[in-house]
Amino acid sequence: GGKEVHAADVARAAALLLTADGISGQSYNCYDLYVSRHAVATIAKRLSGSNSKISGEPPSPKHQIVTDKIEALGMTFGGEELLERTIDDMLAADKA
């Protein structure tokens, strides 16, 4: 697994930071979710109605990335909902 952020979230964060006042010289973490292959497979299985078996245990991150500063500026990340929509889009594209 890995710590991930959706490209749409990166774009929103960049737009937010480009228009925010008083942040010159600051750094901001841009991170949303820890995503593993196990999590993606589990979501894809549910969305597709598959009866496949997923083995193993889902891993978890050793450390979290703190995003309080960028969230205080109004940033909200897409979270599980955006991840699920993206996986659903990928499944639909595969059927086309």
LINKAJO-V816658 format. One record per residue. RES is the residue in one letter. SS is DSSP state (2 for helix, 1 for strand, 0 for the rest). PHI is phi in radians with two decimals (none if undefined). Layout:
res:RES ss:SS phi:PHI
res:RES ss:SS phi:PHI
This chain:
res:G ss:0 phi:none
res:G ss:1 phi:-2.76
res:K ss:1 phi:-1.44
res:E ss:1 phi:-2.24
res:V ss:0 phi:-2.48
res:H ss:0 phi:-1.21
res:A ss:2 phi:-0.99
res:A ss:2 phi:-1.11
res:D ss:2 phi:-1.21
res:V ss:2 phi:-1.08
res:A ss:2 phi:-1.09
res:R ss:2 phi:-1.12
res:A ss:2 phi:-1.11
res:A ss:2 phi:-1.08
res:A ss:2 phi:-1.08
res:L ss:2 phi:-1.08
res:L ss:2 phi:-1.19
res:L ss:2 phi:-1.22
res:T ss:2 phi:-1.94
res:A ss:0 phi:-1.35
res:D ss:0 phi:-1.57
res:G ss:0 phi:1.22
res:I ss:0 phi:-2.00
res:S ss:0 phi:-0.94
res:G ss:0 phi:1.45
res:Q ss:0 phi:-1.55
res:S ss:0 phi:-2.09
res:Y ss:0 phi:-2.36
res:N ss:0 phi:-1.39
res:C ss:0 phi:-2.17
res:Y ss:0 phi:-2.60
res:D ss:0 phi:-2.08
res:L ss:1 phi:-2.35
res:Y ss:1 phi:-1.57
res:V ss:1 phi:-2.10
res:S ss:0 phi:-1.98
res:R ss:2 phi:-1.03
res:H ss:2 phi:-1.05
res:A ss:2 phi:-1.13
res:V ss:2 phi:-1.09
res:A ss:2 phi:-1.10
res:T ss:2 phi:-1.12
res:I ss:2 phi:-1.14
res:A ss:2 phi:-1.06
res:K ss:2 phi:-1.08
res:R ss:2 phi:-1.14
res:L ss:2 phi:-1.16
res:S ss:2 phi:-1.55
res:G ss:0 phi:1.32
res:S ss:0 phi:-1.16
res:N ss:0 phi:-1.88
res:S ss:0 phi:-1.07
res:K ss:0 phi:-1.73
res:I ss:0 phi:-1.88
res:S ss:0 phi:-1.76
res:G ss:0 phi:1.54
res:E ss:0 phi:-1.88
res:P ss:0 phi:-1.20
res:P ss:0 phi:-1.35
res:S ss:0 phi:-2.34
res:P ss:0 phi:-1.26
res:K ss:0 phi:-1.41
res:H ss:0 phi:-2.42
res:Q ss:0 phi:-1.78
res:I ss:0 phi:-1.78
res:V ss:0 phi:-1.51
res:T ss:0 phi:-2.06
res:D ss:2 phi:-0.99
res:K ss:2 phi:-1.11
res:I ss:2 phi:-1.27
res:E ss:2 phi:-1.18
res:A ss:2 phi:-1.13
res:L ss:0 phi:-1.44
res:G ss:0 phi:1.95
res:M ss:0 phi:-1.28
res:T ss:0 phi:-2.20
res:F ss:0 phi:-1.62
res:G ss:0 phi:-1.23
res:G ss:2 phi:1.06
res:E ss:2 phi:-1.04
res:E ss:2 phi:-1.06
res:L ss:2 phi:-1.18
res:L ss:2 phi:-1.06
res:E ss:2 phi:-1.11
res:R ss:2 phi:-1.07
res:T ss:2 phi:-1.14
res:I ss:2 phi:-1.12
res:D ss:2 phi:-1.08
res:D ss:2 phi:-1.06
res:M ss:2 phi:-1.14
res:L ss:2 phi:-1.11
res:A ss:2 phi:-1.14
res:A ss:2 phi:-1.14
res:D ss:2 phi:-1.18
res:K ss:2 phi:-1.40
res:A ss:0 phi:-1.27
